[in-house]
């Protein structure tokens, strides 16, 4: 699975969407039916991390499918029964306005950054419907796609803008938005972090392969990378940070799987743990790049693509560390 995704990763990036083979591999692994199968948080983290070792973009799309289907399961549960392996995408940003009519809701709006929108069967969008913050479930084919996703990393997610222009949505596919539970909000954070951790693990494995080869530090008397104490030290630090990030993510997932109710302080603590794991991944990636040297930036080198993916994905709003620190500090000082 990892090798197939890795082999398709460059084409995925070039075409701004996963290849058909990559989507087939993810679907066969059950990546689009995690909600339908009732996967645990640990299982979610594990599968998305594995996918990302080959292609973070494909893993990311599976993660956003999880988010969309979790919301759908609450508001439109019957919509999940048709095809458990169907890919869903969506946006929780209220980018549109809906007006109720006799036959449903007339929807107009634009929703940017909708990952996987060109391959998804269903799309969820948020809008103000007669002033009420609502979620609408639409056939993706009813929406127009404006190809606005022009990024340095995670290009293969195809997170373009979806557009509705006076689209009539059946009333049974419109519901007032329900705030996700504290558990689900942390699960969504794991779905964002796992592609970051997996991408870093993928780059680490490629670096280990480089150490095992006859590659040597340029302009030195060493005959192999592993002869350099400095190189060994940086490899150890990169490995430590990557493995620490993965352990932190899995610890959060395991805590979610206990089913214990999360207090505001618990949720803030777990959120901070996820963001710190993302920071560890970025630092590890920097060390790995230094070990590879300037040649790593050859566009055909998969390490530089993983580096770009990790650096873009780890700056998702759910992984912004200073906001997580702010939230945890507020939770710690809040009066009981």
N, C-alpha and C positions, 0 to 999 in steps of 0.2 A: 504493500500500500504506500509506504513512505517513498520508495523508489519510483513508483509510477507517478506520484504527485510531483516529486522533484524533477522528473524527466519532462513534465509538462509545465513546470513553473515559469520558464522563460516565455513560452508561447502564451500562457495565461496572462502574464504581465503585458506582453505586446498587444494583445487583443482586448485588454481591459475587462476580461471576464474569464472564468475558468473554462478550460477545454471540456469538450463533451466527455472525454475519458476521465478527467479529474472529477467531474460531477458524478459520473457513474461509480467511481471508486468510493467517493464519500457516501453516496446513497447506499451502496452495498454494505458499507460499514455501519449503517444505521444512523448516520449523522443528521439526517433530516427528520427522524422520527423519535428523537430523544424525549420529547414531551409526550408523544403518543404511547411510548413504551414505559413511561414513568421512571426514567433514568434518575439515579441518585446524583447528587452534586459531584461526588467523587468520580462517578462514571462519566459525567459530562466533562469534567476537567481532564480526565485521562484521555478520552477520545479526541477532544479538540486539540490537546497538546500533541498527540501522535500525528494527527493530520497536518499540523503546522510544521512539524519537522520536515515535511516534504514541501508544503505550500501554505504559508500563513494566510493567503487570500482565500483559499478554499475553506480553511478552518474558520476564518472570520465569517464567511457567509453561512456556514453551519451554525455558528453562534448567534447570528442575528435571526436565523430561522427559529432557533430555540426561543429567543425573546419574543418574536412575533407570535409564535404558537402558544406560548404561555399566556399572553394576553387574550388570544382567541379562545383558549380553553376556558377562560373565566366568563367571557361575554358571548361567544358564539360556539359553544362546545360541539354542536352537531356538525360544524364545518370541518372538523378534524376526522370525521368518520369516512369521508369519501376515499381518500388516498393518503394513508399514514406517511408515505414516503415523499409526498409533495413538498416542494420547496416553497416556503413563505418568506416574505420580506416585509419591511415596514418602517414607518417613522412615527415617533411619539411626539414630534414637534407640531403644534397646531398651525399648519401652514395653509389652511384653507377655511372656507366659510360654506356652510350648508344651510339651505332654506327648505323647510318642510312644505311639501305639496301633497296633493291627494294620493299620488301614487308612490310617494317616497320622499327622498331628500335630494335636492338639486345641489350638486357639489362643484365648487370651483376652487382651485388652489395649486400651489407648487410646493413640493416637499423634496429638499435636497438630501444628499448623502444616504440614499436608500441602497444599501449593499445587496447585490444579487438581483437587482430589479429586472434585468434582461432575461433571466432564466427562471424566475419565480412564477408559480401558478397563481398565487394569491398575494395581495398586498394590503397591509393595514395602514391607514393614515389617520392622523388626528386632525380635528377641525372643530370650529365653533359652530354648532348647529342651533340656530335661534338663541345664541348666546351661551349655550351649554357645551362645555368641553367634552367632546365625544370621540369615539373611535369607530371607524367605518372599515368594513371588510369588503374588498373589491377583487374581481378577476383582474389579474395584471394586464390582460390583453385590452381592457377598457381604458387604460391609461396611456398617455403619450410619454416617451422618454426623451429628455433633453440631456445629451451626453456632456455633462459638465464636470465629470470627475477627472481632473488633471493634477495629479499628485506625484511627489517624488517616490513615495512608497505605498504599499497596499493597493497598487494600481489594478491588480487582478480582481479586486472586489467589485469593480464596476459600480461604485456608489454614486450613480448619477441622480439627476433630479426627475421625479415623476410628476406629471401634470394632469390635472382634470379641468375640463372646460365645460361647465354646465352639464356634468354627468349625472344622470338620474340613478340613485342608489336605492334599492328596495328598503323599506322601513325595517325589515327584520335583520338587515345587515348594518344597522346603526344603533349604538348604545352609548349611554353616558359612560365616560371613562372612569374606571375603577382603579384607584391607586394600588399598585402592586404591594404585596406583603413585604415585610422587612426581609424575609428569607429570599423571596424572588428578586428583590433589588440587589442583594448580595450575589445571587446566582447570575444575574445579568453581568455583574462585575467580573465574575469568573469566566463567563463567556467571552469577555473582552480581553482578559489577561491571558487565558490559555494559548491563544495564537502567538502572543508575545513570548511566553515561556517556551513554547514549541519551536518558534523560529530561532531563539537563542540556542536551544539544544541542538537544532540542526546545524547551526554555524559552529558550535563546539565540536560536533562529530567530524565535520570537515577539517577542523583545525587539528584534531587528533590524528586524522589520516595524513595530514601534512607533516606532523611530527614523526609519523611512522615511515615516511618516505625518505628519499635521499636529499630532500630540500635542506639547505643550510642557510644561516643568517648571511646575507649578502655582505661582501667586503670584510669577512672575518676569516680566521684560521680554523673555525669549527668545520667539521665534516657533516654534521647533522644538527638540526634544531635542538634536539634533546641534549646536546653537549653543553649548551649555554645555560648557566645557572639562572641568568636573568629571564630567559625564555621559559624555563621550567617554573620559575616563580610566577610569571604572569599567567601561564596556563593554569597553575594551581589556583590563583586568585579568580580567574574567569570561571573555572569549574566550581569553585566554592560559591560564588555569587549566583551562578545559574542554578545549582542544586538547592541553594537556600531559597531562591525564588520559587522553585517548584514545590519544595516542602511547605513553604508558607501558604501557597495556593491550595495545596491538598489539605492542609490543616484547617483552613477556612471552610473548605468543602465538607470535611468530616464534621465540623461543628454544626454546619447547616443540616447535615443528615441526622443529627441526634433528634431533630424535631423540637428542641427546646425553644421556647419563646425568646425572641431577641429584644432586649431593652434598647433604648436609644443609645446608651453607652456601648452596648455590645455591637450594635450595627456600625457605630462610628469606629470602633476598634478594628473590626473586621475590614471595613473599607480602607482604613489606613494600612493594614497589613497587605492588602492587595496592591495599593499604590507603591508601597516600599518594595514589593517584589518586582514591580515594573521598573523601578529605578535600578535595582540590582541587575536586571537584564540589560539595561542600556549601558551600564558600566562594564559589564562582562563583554558586550559586543565591541566596545571601544578597545578593550584589551586584545580581543581576538583580531581586530583589524590591524593593530600595531604589530602583532606577531606575523601577520601575513605580509605586511609592508605595502608599498605603493601599488604593487601589481594586483592587489586585491580589488582595485577599482576598475579593472578591466570589465567592461559591461557584460562579458560572457561569464564572469566569475560569480557563482551562486552566493558566495559569502556577502558580497556587497549588496545583493538584492535582499538577502535576509536582514542585513543591517538597516537598510532603508525601511523595510517593512516593520521591523521592531521599533525603530525610532518614530515612525508615524503612528502605529497602533498604540504604543505606550503613552501617547499624548491624547488619547481619547478622554473626554470629560470625566469618565468614571475612574480614570487613573491619574488625575492631576493631584500630585502629592500635597501641594500647599493648601488646597481646598480640603483635603482629607485631614490634614493636621488641624486646620481651623475648626472643622466639624468635631474632631475628637476633643480638642480643647474646650469647645463649647459644651460638649456632653459631660466632660469631667467637672465643670464648674457650675452646671445647672443645679438649681436648688431642688432637693427631693420633693 
